Amino acid sequence: MTQPKAPVSLVADIGGTNTRVALATGALLRPDTVARYKNAAFGDLSEVLDAYLGDHGTPDCDAACVALAGPVRDHRGTMTNLDWTIDPATVATATRAERVAVLNDLQAQGHALGYVTPDHLTCLKPGAEAEVGAARLMIGIGTGFNIAPVLTENGQRIVAPAEAGHVTLPTRTAEDRALADHLEAVHGFPSVEEALSGRGVAQVAAWHAQTTGQTPNWTPAEVVAAATSGDPVAKAALAQLTRLLATVIGDLSLIHLPFGGIFLVGGVARALSPWIKSDAFVRAMQDKGRFSSLVADIPVWLVEDDYAALTGQAHYLDQLR
């Protein structure tokens, strides 16, 4: 008797610069089908999907999922750093898929937890062993900053959307308050993302330089390289960034109690990992008064899998079957 073919899904991860598209068979991502497209070369997502399907023999897709860097409300997503709006009808028309989902990109990353291979995970801070099904938290630090709580209820995974990068930056020292005043003067609001993101690294370093009478025009990568080489201004900037990030992650730990672990993704998270994996980070994260021991139990991991969002979408669609 002929076995029925496993359903094929299309998954797409839209960033501010590139869109990755791939096919999945059931819950399994097919890495050989992953393709990357420059967003600037296309007018909208439909054009990207048309190009991908044409390049891959116009497969018959049972389902499609799109994850995007921006808020999703009522299944409709608006890109934060790109003038694109994505809704299920647009995706269904482009892919001819019967089932369609639109997620925030951090939600897609959250659905990948448990399916990322151990060689793509690095422990930045150990913690206590957790029960199976314990809450987890995905934190994305790259072009922007955002989170996705990952919960399990009755065997069903629930990954909630958020826009946590746009909350107020916490300040506990005079230096932090001076930085927040500077960010508010420039941007009108001192958000977490204005400090803890790619542009945030450059902005914080520029502010530190200005306070010493210097005006280096560093990119985020150049700030990290300069700090690694011992430049005092860059080192001071990354020391403050590390402390601020630890404070925010400590706050999020108490809000969500992710005893199953905190998982960091994104280019800035990778670049800052040597500073995150430090005693200074641990002290600042756990500096929560009588709740310090509670935060100490929560491990922090770095996810280094470029296909994690695509993997998460494949498992999300399979969960809905």
Contacts in CASP RR format, 6 or more apart in sequence:
PFRMAT RR
TARGET T0000
AUTHOR 0000-0000-0000
METHOD contacts of the structure
MODEL  1
MTQPKAPVSLVADIGGTNTRVALATGALLRPDTVARYKNAAFGDLSEVLD
AYLGDHGTPDCDAACVALAGPVRDHRGTMTNLDWTIDPATVATATRAERV
AVLNDLQAQGHALGYVTPDHLTCLKPGAEAEVGAARLMIGIGTGFNIAPV
LTENGQRIVAPAEAGHVTLPTRTAEDRALADHLEAVHGFPSVEEALSGRG
VAQVAAWHAQTTGQTPNWTPAEVVAAATSGDPVAKAALAQLTRLLATVIG
DLSLIHLPFGGIFLVGGVARALSPWIKSDAFVRAMQDKGRFSSLVADIPV
WLVEDDYAALTGQAHYLDQLR
6 25 0 8 1.000
6 26 0 8 1.000
7 25 0 8 1.000
7 26 0 8 1.000
7 62 0 8 1.000
7 63 0 8 1.000
7 321 0 8 1.000
8 23 0 8 1.000
8 24 0 8 1.000
8 25 0 8 1.000
8 26 0 8 1.000
8 59 0 8 1.000
8 60 0 8 1.000
8 61 0 8 1.000
8 62 0 8 1.000
9 23 0 8 1.000
9 24 0 8 1.000
9 25 0 8 1.000
9 26 0 8 1.000
9 61 0 8 1.000
9 62 0 8 1.000
9 63 0 8 1.000
9 64 0 8 1.000
9 65 0 8 1.000
9 97 0 8 1.000
9 313 0 8 1.000
9 314 0 8 1.000
9 317 0 8 1.000
9 318 0 8 1.000
10 21 0 8 1.000
10 22 0 8 1.000
10 23 0 8 1.000
10 24 0 8 1.000
10 49 0 8 1.000
10 52 0 8 1.000
10 53 0 8 1.000
10 59 0 8 1.000
10 61 0 8 1.000
10 63 0 8 1.000
10 64 0 8 1.000
10 65 0 8 1.000
10 95 0 8 1.000
10 97 0 8 1.000
11 21 0 8 1.000
11 22 0 8 1.000
11 23 0 8 1.000
11 24 0 8 1.000
11 29 0 8 1.000
11 64 0 8 1.000
11 65 0 8 1.000
11 66 0 8 1.000
11 67 0 8 1.000
11 310 0 8 1.000
11 312 0 8 1.000
11 313 0 8 1.000
11 314 0 8 1.000
11 317 0 8 1.000
12 19 0 8 1.000
12 20 0 8 1.000
12 21 0 8 1.000
12 22 0 8 1.000
12 45 0 8 1.000
12 48 0 8 1.000
12 49 0 8 1.000
12 52 0 8 1.000
12 64 0 8 1.000
12 65 0 8 1.000
12 66 0 8 1.000
12 67 0 8 1.000
12 313 0 8 1.000
13 19 0 8 1.000
13 20 0 8 1.000
13 21 0 8 1.000
13 67 0 8 1.000
13 105 0 8 1.000
13 108 0 8 1.000
13 309 0 8 1.000
13 310 0 8 1.000
13 313 0 8 1.000
14 39 0 8 1.000
14 45 0 8 1.000
14 66 0 8 1.000
14 67 0 8 1.000
14 68 0 8 1.000
14 69 0 8 1.000
14 79 0 8 1.000
14 82 0 8 1.000
14 84 0 8 1.000
14 86 0 8 1.000
14 105 0 8 1.000
15 39 0 8 1.000
15 68 0 8 1.000
15 69 0 8 1.000
15 79 0 8 1.000
15 81 0 8 1.000
15 82 0 8 1.000
15 105 0 8 1.000
15 143 0 8 1.000
16 39 0 8 1.000
16 69 0 8 1.000
16 79 0 8 1.000
16 80 0 8 1.000
16 81 0 8 1.000
16 82 0 8 1.000
16 143 0 8 1.000
17 38 0 8 1.000
17 39 0 8 1.000
17 40 0 8 1.000
18 36 0 8 1.000
18 37 0 8 1.000
18 38 0 8 1.000
18 39 0 8 1.000
19 36 0 8 1.000
19 37 0 8 1.000
19 39 0 8 1.000
19 45 0 8 1.000
19 48 0 8 1.000
20 34 0 8 1.000
20 35 0 8 1.000
20 36 0 8 1.000
20 306 0 8 1.000
20 307 0 8 1.000
20 309 0 8 1.000
20 310 0 8 1.000
21 34 0 8 1.000
21 35 0 8 1.000
21 37 0 8 1.000
21 48 0 8 1.000
21 49 0 8 1.000
21 52 0 8 1.000
22 29 0 8 1.000
22 30 0 8 1.000
22 31 0 8 1.000
22 33 0 8 1.000
22 34 0 8 1.000
22 35 0 8 1.000
22 307 0 8 1.000
22 310 0 8 1.000
23 30 0 8 1.000
23 33 0 8 1.000
23 56 0 8 1.000
23 59 0 8 1.000
23 61 0 8 1.000
24 30 0 8 1.000
24 310 0 8 1.000
24 313 0 8 1.000
24 314 0 8 1.000
24 317 0 8 1.000
24 318 0 8 1.000
26 314 0 8 1.000
26 317 0 8 1.000
26 318 0 8 1.000
27 314 0 8 1.000
27 315 0 8 1.000
27 317 0 8 1.000
27 318 0 8 1.000
27 319 0 8 1.000
28 314 0 8 1.000
29 307 0 8 1.000
29 310 0 8 1.000
29 311 0 8 1.000
29 314 0 8 1.000
31 307 0 8 1.000
33 56 0 8 1.000
34 307 0 8 1.000
34 310 0 8 1.000
35 52 0 8 1.000
35 55 0 8 1.000
35 56 0 8 1.000
37 48 0 8 1.000
37 51 0 8 1.000
37 52 0 8 1.000
39 48 0 8 1.000
39 82 0 8 1.000
39 84 0 8 1.000
42 48 0 8 1.000
42 51 0 8 1.000
43 84 0 8 1.000
44 84 0 8 1.000
44 90 0 8 1.000
45 66 0 8 1.000
45 84 0 8 1.000
45 86 0 8 1.000
45 90 0 8 1.000
45 91 0 8 1.000
45 94 0 8 1.000
46 90 0 8 1.000
46 93 0 8 1.000
46 94 0 8 1.000
49 91 0 8 1.000
49 94 0 8 1.000
49 95 0 8 1.000
50 94 0 8 1.000
53 59 0 8 1.000
53 94 0 8 1.000
53 95 0 8 1.000
60 96 0 8 1.000
61 95 0 8 1.000
61 96 0 8 1.000
61 97 0 8 1.000
62 97 0 8 1.000
62 98 0 8 1.000
62 99 0 8 1.000
63 97 0 8 1.000
63 98 0 8 1.000
63 99 0 8 1.000
63 100 0 8 1.000
63 101 0 8 1.000
63 317 0 8 1.000
63 320 0 8 1.000
64 91 0 8 1.000
64 92 0 8 1.000
64 95 0 8 1.000
64 97 0 8 1.000
64 99 0 8 1.000
64 100 0 8 1.000
64 101 0 8 1.000
65 100 0 8 1.000
65 101 0 8 1.000
65 102 0 8 1.000
65 103 0 8 1.000
65 108 0 8 1.000
65 313 0 8 1.000
65 314 0 8 1.000
65 316 0 8 1.000
65 317 0 8 1.000
66 86 0 8 1.000
66 91 0 8 1.000
66 100 0 8 1.000
66 101 0 8 1.000
66 102 0 8 1.000
66 103 0 8 1.000
67 102 0 8 1.000
67 103 0 8 1.000
67 104 0 8 1.000
67 105 0 8 1.000
67 107 0 8 1.000
67 108 0 8 1.000
67 309 0 8 1.000
67 313 0 8 1.000
68 77 0 8 1.000
68 79 0 8 1.000
68 84 0 8 1.000
68 86 0 8 1.000
68 102 0 8 1.000
68 103 0 8 1.000
68 104 0 8 1.000
68 105 0 8 1.000
69 79 0 8 1.000
69 80 0 8 1.000
69 81 0 8 1.000
69 82 0 8 1.000
69 104 0 8 1.000
69 105 0 8 1.000
69 143 0 8 1.000
69 144 0 8 1.000
70 77 0 8 1.000
70 78 0 8 1.000
70 79 0 8 1.000
70 80 0 8 1.000
70 104 0 8 1.000
70 105 0 8 1.000
70 163 0 8 1.000
71 77 0 8 1.000
71 78 0 8 1.000
71 80 0 8 1.000
71 104 0 8 1.000
71 161 0 8 1.000
71 163 0 8 1.000
72 102 0 8 1.000
72 103 0 8 1.000
72 104 0 8 1.000
72 107 0 8 1.000
72 161 0 8 1.000
75 87 0 8 1.000
75 88 0 8 1.000
75 101 0 8 1.000
75 102 0 8 1.000
76 85 0 8 1.000
76 86 0 8 1.000
76 87 0 8 1.000
76 88 0 8 1.000
76 102 0 8 1.000
77 85 0 8 1.000
77 86 0 8 1.000
77 87 0 8 1.000
77 102 0 8 1.000
78 84 0 8 1.000
78 85 0 8 1.000
78 86 0 8 1.000
79 85 0 8 1.000
79 86 0 8 1.000
80 144 0 8 1.000
81 143 0 8 1.000
86 102 0 8 1.000
87 102 0 8 1.000
88 100 0 8 1.000
88 101 0 8 1.000
88 102 0 8 1.000
91 97 0 8 1.000
91 100 0 8 1.000
91 102 0 8 1.000
92 98 0 8 1.000
92 100 0 8 1.000
99 317 0 8 1.000
99 320 0 8 1.000
101 313 0 8 1.000
101 316 0 8 1.000
101 317 0 8 1.000
101 320 0 8 1.000
103 111 0 8 1.000
103 161 0 8 1.000
103 313 0 8 1.000
103 316 0 8 1.000
104 146 0 8 1.000
104 148 0 8 1.000
104 161 0 8 1.000
104 162 0 8 1.000
105 146 0 8 1.000
105 309 0 8 1.000
106 138 0 8 1.000
106 139 0 8 1.000
106 140 0 8 1.000
106 146 0 8 1.000
106 147 0 8 1.000
106 148 0 8 1.000
106 161 0 8 1.000
106 162 0 8 1.000
107 148 0 8 1.000
107 159 0 8 1.000
107 160 0 8 1.000
107 161 0 8 1.000
108 308 0 8 1.000
108 309 0 8 1.000
108 310 0 8 1.000
108 312 0 8 1.000
108 313 0 8 1.000
108 316 0 8 1.000
109 138 0 8 1.000
109 140 0 8 1.000
109 148 0 8 1.000
109 263 0 8 1.000
109 265 0 8 1.000
109 303 0 8 1.000
109 308 0 8 1.000
109 309 0 8 1.000
109 312 0 8 1.000
110 136 0 8 1.000
110 138 0 8 1.000
110 148 0 8 1.000
110 150 0 8 1.000
110 159 0 8 1.000
110 263 0 8 1.000
110 312 0 8 1.000
111 150 0 8 1.000
111 157 0 8 1.000
111 159 0 8 1.000
111 312 0 8 1.000
111 313 0 8 1.000
111 315 0 8 1.000
111 316 0 8 1.000
111 319 0 8 1.000
112 303 0 8 1.000
112 305 0 8 1.000
112 308 0 8 1.000
112 309 0 8 1.000
112 311 0 8 1.000
112 312 0 8 1.000
112 315 0 8 1.000
113 136 0 8 1.000
113 138 0 8 1.000
113 150 0 8 1.000
113 263 0 8 1.000
115 311 0 8 1.000
115 312 0 8 1.000
115 315 0 8 1.000
116 303 0 8 1.000
116 305 0 8 1.000
116 308 0 8 1.000
116 311 0 8 1.000
117 305 0 8 1.000
120 303 0 8 1.000
120 304 0 8 1.000
120 305 0 8 1.000
120 308 0 8 1.000
121 263 0 8 1.000
121 301 0 8 1.000
121 302 0 8 1.000
121 303 0 8 1.000
121 304 0 8 1.000
122 273 0 8 1.000
122 301 0 8 1.000
122 302 0 8 1.000
122 304 0 8 1.000
123 299 0 8 1.000
123 300 0 8 1.000
123 301 0 8 1.000
123 302 0 8 1.000
124 264 0 8 1.000
124 273 0 8 1.000
124 276 0 8 1.000
124 277 0 8 1.000
124 281 0 8 1.000
124 300 0 8 1.000
124 301 0 8 1.000
124 302 0 8 1.000
125 276 0 8 1.000
125 277 0 8 1.000
125 281 0 8 1.000
125 282 0 8 1.000
125 285 0 8 1.000
125 299 0 8 1.000
125 300 0 8 1.000
126 299 0 8 1.000
127 261 0 8 1.000
127 296 0 8 1.000
127 297 0 8 1.000
127 298 0 8 1.000
127 299 0 8 1.000
128 259 0 8 1.000
128 297 0 8 1.000
128 298 0 8 1.000
128 299 0 8 1.000
130 259 0 8 1.000
130 260 0 8 1.000
130 261 0 8 1.000
131 259 0 8 1.000
133 152 0 8 1.000
133 260 0 8 1.000
134 258 0 8 1.000
134 259 0 8 1.000
134 260 0 8 1.000
134 261 0 8 1.000
135 149 0 8 1.000
135 150 0 8 1.000
135 151 0 8 1.000
135 152 0 8 1.000
135 256 0 8 1.000
135 257 0 8 1.000
135 258 0 8 1.000
135 259 0 8 1.000
135 260 0 8 1.000
136 149 0 8 1.000
136 150 0 8 1.000
136 258 0 8 1.000
136 260 0 8 1.000
136 261 0 8 1.000
136 262 0 8 1.000
136 263 0 8 1.000
137 147 0 8 1.000
137 148 0 8 1.000
137 149 0 8 1.000
137 150 0 8 1.000
137 252 0 8 1.000
137 253 0 8 1.000
137 256 0 8 1.000
137 258 0 8 1.000
137 261 0 8 1.000
137 262 0 8 1.000
137 263 0 8 1.000
138 147 0 8 1.000
138 148 0 8 1.000
138 149 0 8 1.000
138 150 0 8 1.000
138 159 0 8 1.000
138 263 0 8 1.000
138 265 0 8 1.000
139 145 0 8 1.000
139 146 0 8 1.000
139 147 0 8 1.000
139 249 0 8 1.000
139 252 0 8 1.000
139 262 0 8 1.000
139 263 0 8 1.000
139 264 0 8 1.000
139 265 0 8 1.000
139 269 0 8 1.000
140 146 0 8 1.000
140 147 0 8 1.000
140 264 0 8 1.000
140 265 0 8 1.000
140 266 0 8 1.000
140 269 0 8 1.000
141 196 0 8 1.000
141 197 0 8 1.000
141 198 0 8 1.000
141 245 0 8 1.000
141 264 0 8 1.000
141 265 0 8 1.000
141 266 0 8 1.000
141 267 0 8 1.000
141 268 0 8 1.000
141 269 0 8 1.000
141 272 0 8 1.000
142 197 0 8 1.000
142 198 0 8 1.000
142 266 0 8 1.000
142 267 0 8 1.000
142 268 0 8 1.000
142 269 0 8 1.000
143 197 0 8 1.000
143 198 0 8 1.000
143 199 0 8 1.000
144 165 0 8 1.000
144 193 0 8 1.000
144 197 0 8 1.000
144 198 0 8 1.000
144 199 0 8 1.000
145 164 0 8 1.000
145 165 0 8 1.000
145 192 0 8 1.000
145 193 0 8 1.000
145 196 0 8 1.000
145 197 0 8 1.000
146 162 0 8 1.000
146 163 0 8 1.000
146 164 0 8 1.000
146 165 0 8 1.000
147 162 0 8 1.000
147 164 0 8 1.000
147 165 0 8 1.000
147 252 0 8 1.000
148 159 0 8 1.000
148 160 0 8 1.000
148 161 0 8 1.000
148 162 0 8 1.000
149 159 0 8 1.000
149 160 0 8 1.000
149 162 0 8 1.000
149 256 0 8 1.000
149 258 0 8 1.000
150 157 0 8 1.000
150 158 0 8 1.000
150 159 0 8 1.000
150 258 0 8 1.000
151 157 0 8 1.000
151 158 0 8 1.000
151 159 0 8 1.000
151 160 0 8 1.000
152 158 0 8 1.000
156 319 0 8 1.000
157 319 0 8 1.000
159 316 0 8 1.000
164 192 0 8 1.000
164 252 0 8 1.000
165 191 0 8 1.000
165 192 0 8 1.000
165 193 0 8 1.000
165 196 0 8 1.000
166 189 0 8 1.000
166 191 0 8 1.000
166 192 0 8 1.000
166 193 0 8 1.000
167 191 0 8 1.000
167 192 0 8 1.000
168 189 0 8 1.000
168 190 0 8 1.000
168 191 0 8 1.000
168 192 0 8 1.000
169 176 0 8 1.000
169 179 0 8 1.000
169 180 0 8 1.000
169 183 0 8 1.000
169 190 0 8 1.000
169 191 0 8 1.000
169 192 0 8 1.000
169 194 0 8 1.000
169 195 0 8 1.000
169 196 0 8 1.000
169 244 0 8 1.000
169 248 0 8 1.000
170 176 0 8 1.000
170 244 0 8 1.000
170 247 0 8 1.000
170 248 0 8 1.000
170 251 0 8 1.000
171 177 0 8 1.000
171 179 0 8 1.000
171 180 0 8 1.000
172 247 0 8 1.000
175 240 0 8 1.000
176 240 0 8 1.000
176 244 0 8 1.000
179 190 0 8 1.000
179 195 0 8 1.000
179 204 0 8 1.000
179 207 0 8 1.000
179 240 0 8 1.000
180 190 0 8 1.000
181 190 0 8 1.000
182 207 0 8 1.000
183 189 0 8 1.000
183 190 0 8 1.000
183 191 0 8 1.000
183 194 0 8 1.000
183 195 0 8 1.000
183 203 0 8 1.000
184 190 0 8 1.000
186 203 0 8 1.000
187 194 0 8 1.000
192 248 0 8 1.000
193 200 0 8 1.000
194 200 0 8 1.000
194 203 0 8 1.000
195 203 0 8 1.000
195 204 0 8 1.000
195 241 0 8 1.000
195 244 0 8 1.000
196 241 0 8 1.000
196 244 0 8 1.000
196 245 0 8 1.000
196 248 0 8 1.000
196 268 0 8 1.000
197 268 0 8 1.000
198 220 0 8 1.000
198 268 0 8 1.000
199 220 0 8 1.000
200 220 0 8 1.000
200 241 0 8 1.000
201 220 0 8 1.000
201 223 0 8 1.000
201 224 0 8 1.000
201 237 0 8 1.000
201 238 0 8 1.000
201 241 0 8 1.000
201 268 0 8 1.000
201 271 0 8 1.000
201 272 0 8 1.000
202 218 0 8 1.000
202 219 0 8 1.000
202 220 0 8 1.000
202 223 0 8 1.000
204 237 0 8 1.000
204 240 0 8 1.000
204 241 0 8 1.000
205 216 0 8 1.000
205 218 0 8 1.000
205 223 0 8 1.000
205 226 0 8 1.000
205 233 0 8 1.000
205 234 0 8 1.000
205 237 0 8 1.000
205 238 0 8 1.000
206 215 0 8 1.000
206 216 0 8 1.000
206 217 0 8 1.000
206 218 0 8 1.000
207 237 0 8 1.000
208 233 0 8 1.000
208 234 0 8 1.000
208 236 0 8 1.000
208 237 0 8 1.000
208 240 0 8 1.000
209 215 0 8 1.000
209 216 0 8 1.000
209 218 0 8 1.000
209 233 0 8 1.000
212 233 0 8 1.000
214 233 0 8 1.000
216 226 0 8 1.000
216 233 0 8 1.000
218 226 0 8 1.000
218 234 0 8 1.000
220 268 0 8 1.000
220 271 0 8 1.000
221 271 0 8 1.000
223 234 0 8 1.000
223 237 0 8 1.000
223 238 0 8 1.000
224 234 0 8 1.000
224 238 0 8 1.000
224 271 0 8 1.000
224 272 0 8 1.000
226 233 0 8 1.000
226 234 0 8 1.000
227 234 0 8 1.000
227 235 0 8 1.000
227 237 0 8 1.000
227 238 0 8 1.000
238 272 0 8 1.000
238 275 0 8 1.000
239 275 0 8 1.000
239 280 0 8 1.000
241 272 0 8 1.000
241 275 0 8 1.000
242 272 0 8 1.000
242 275 0 8 1.000
242 276 0 8 1.000
242 278 0 8 1.000
242 280 0 8 1.000
242 281 0 8 1.000
242 284 0 8 1.000
243 280 0 8 1.000
243 281 0 8 1.000
243 284 0 8 1.000
245 272 0 8 1.000
245 276 0 8 1.000
245 281 0 8 1.000
246 276 0 8 1.000
246 280 0 8 1.000
246 281 0 8 1.000
246 282 0 8 1.000
246 283 0 8 1.000
246 284 0 8 1.000
246 285 0 8 1.000
247 284 0 8 1.000
247 285 0 8 1.000
247 287 0 8 1.000
249 262 0 8 1.000
249 285 0 8 1.000
249 300 0 8 1.000
250 285 0 8 1.000
250 286 0 8 1.000
250 288 0 8 1.000
250 295 0 8 1.000
252 258 0 8 1.000
252 262 0 8 1.000
253 262 0 8 1.000
253 285 0 8 1.000
253 294 0 8 1.000
253 295 0 8 1.000
253 298 0 8 1.000
254 288 0 8 1.000
254 291 0 8 1.000
254 294 0 8 1.000
254 295 0 8 1.000
257 294 0 8 1.000
257 298 0 8 1.000
258 298 0 8 1.000
259 297 0 8 1.000
259 298 0 8 1.000
260 298 0 8 1.000
260 299 0 8 1.000
261 298 0 8 1.000
261 299 0 8 1.000
261 300 0 8 1.000
261 301 0 8 1.000
262 298 0 8 1.000
262 299 0 8 1.000
262 300 0 8 1.000
262 301 0 8 1.000
263 300 0 8 1.000
263 301 0 8 1.000
263 302 0 8 1.000
263 303 0 8 1.000
264 273 0 8 1.000
264 276 0 8 1.000
264 300 0 8 1.000
264 301 0 8 1.000
264 302 0 8 1.000
264 303 0 8 1.000
265 302 0 8 1.000
265 303 0 8 1.000
265 308 0 8 1.000
269 276 0 8 1.000
269 302 0 8 1.000
270 302 0 8 1.000
270 304 0 8 1.000
273 302 0 8 1.000
275 281 0 8 1.000
276 300 0 8 1.000
276 302 0 8 1.000
285 295 0 8 1.000
285 300 0 8 1.000
286 292 0 8 1.000
286 295 0 8 1.000
286 296 0 8 1.000
288 294 0 8 1.000
288 295 0 8 1.000
305 311 0 8 1.000
END
